[in-house]
Amino acid sequence: MVRKVPSTIHAISSLKRQGYAKTLSEAIETNKKIIELNRTSLEKLEKELNDLESLLVSIEEERKKLSKERIHVFEDETKEFWDAYWKNKIKS
């Protein structure tokens, strides 16, 4: 909390010095708007991050599922190959 006060004072004086505000009260209001915009942006970014994390979990689950299916297909194809091989071997 102690660190927030000097940075707020610096931001307000900087707004006034750079011409974004003519009076101190205008600079304070502008600073409040900037803080609110930053808060809103942060909330949006957090939501997007949560959405991306959910998507990543879904993709990982789907990858595991497909990997298991691929293993089963491989096992089935291997079994079919060896069944056919031994049938042909017995015939000859």
C-alpha positions as MATLAB code, in Angstrom:
seq = 'MVRKVPSTIHAISSLKRQGYAKTLSEAIETNKKIIELNRTSLEKLEKELNDLESLLVSIEEERKKLSKERIHVFEDETKEFWDAYWKNKIKS';
ca = [
       0.000    0.000    0.000;
       2.846    2.389    0.764;
       4.270    1.891   -2.711;
       0.923    2.580   -4.399;
       0.660    6.172   -3.124;
       3.911    7.498   -4.674;
       3.163    5.789   -7.994;
      -0.349    7.281   -8.008;
       1.014   10.743   -7.232;
       3.614   10.300   -9.967;
       0.946    9.169  -12.460;
      -1.294   12.125  -11.647;
       1.514   14.681  -11.922;
       2.698   13.013  -15.121;
      -0.792   13.304  -16.658;
      -0.856   16.990  -15.813;
       2.686   17.588  -17.043;
       2.046   15.795  -20.363;
      -1.066   17.835  -21.023;
      -3.657   15.085  -20.587;
      -5.225   17.048  -17.741;
      -5.330   20.781  -16.994;
      -6.169   20.627  -13.321;
      -5.261   18.331  -10.494;
      -8.849   17.086  -10.120;
      -8.989   16.361  -13.864;
      -5.711   14.440  -13.579;
      -7.095   12.450  -10.641;
     -10.248   11.560  -12.606;
      -8.173   10.601  -15.646;
      -5.976    8.428  -13.450;
      -9.081    6.714  -12.001;
     -10.322    6.011  -15.544;
      -6.937    4.572  -16.496;
      -6.946    2.360  -13.401;
     -10.463    1.133  -14.234;
      -9.475    0.441  -17.850;
      -6.450   -1.510  -16.641;
      -8.633   -3.467  -14.218;
     -11.130   -4.249  -16.991;
      -8.329   -5.278  -19.344;
      -6.834   -7.496  -16.666;
     -10.200   -9.171  -16.044;
     -10.608   -9.807  -19.781;
      -7.107  -11.245  -19.999;
      -7.758  -13.491  -16.992;
     -10.962  -14.753  -18.631;
      -9.130  -15.407  -21.899;
      -6.387  -17.212  -19.997;
      -8.966  -19.401  -18.241;
     -10.630  -20.133  -21.594;
      -7.270  -21.063  -23.110;
      -6.420  -23.280  -20.138;
      -9.781  -25.050  -20.525;
      -9.147  -25.479  -24.231;
      -5.686  -26.866  -23.527;
      -7.139  -29.393  -21.071;
      -9.746  -30.424  -23.664;
      -7.091  -30.817  -26.345;
      -4.912  -32.891  -24.027;
      -7.854  -35.159  -23.131;
      -8.708  -35.582  -26.825;
      -5.054  -36.338  -27.619;
      -4.962  -39.049  -24.950;
      -8.232  -40.495  -26.249;
      -6.960  -40.560  -29.835;
      -3.679  -42.063  -28.695;
      -5.543  -44.897  -26.955;
      -7.713  -45.444  -30.042;
      -4.615  -45.545  -32.238;
      -3.045  -48.167  -29.959;
      -6.201  -50.302  -30.172;
      -6.283  -49.974  -33.972;
      -2.603  -50.911  -34.142;
      -3.211  -53.943  -31.898;
      -6.179  -55.012  -34.051;
      -4.202  -54.593  -37.286;
      -1.264  -56.493  -35.797;
      -3.559  -59.320  -34.721;
      -5.156  -59.447  -38.192;
      -1.717  -59.512  -39.811;
      -0.470  -62.384  -37.664;
      -3.729  -64.327  -38.060;
      -3.446  -64.026  -41.846;
       0.263  -64.855  -41.712;
      -0.283  -68.054  -39.726;
      -3.241  -69.114  -41.895;
      -1.068  -68.720  -44.998;
       1.843  -70.467  -43.260;
      -0.365  -73.429  -42.313;
      -1.785  -73.678  -45.875;
       1.672  -73.815  -47.430;
];
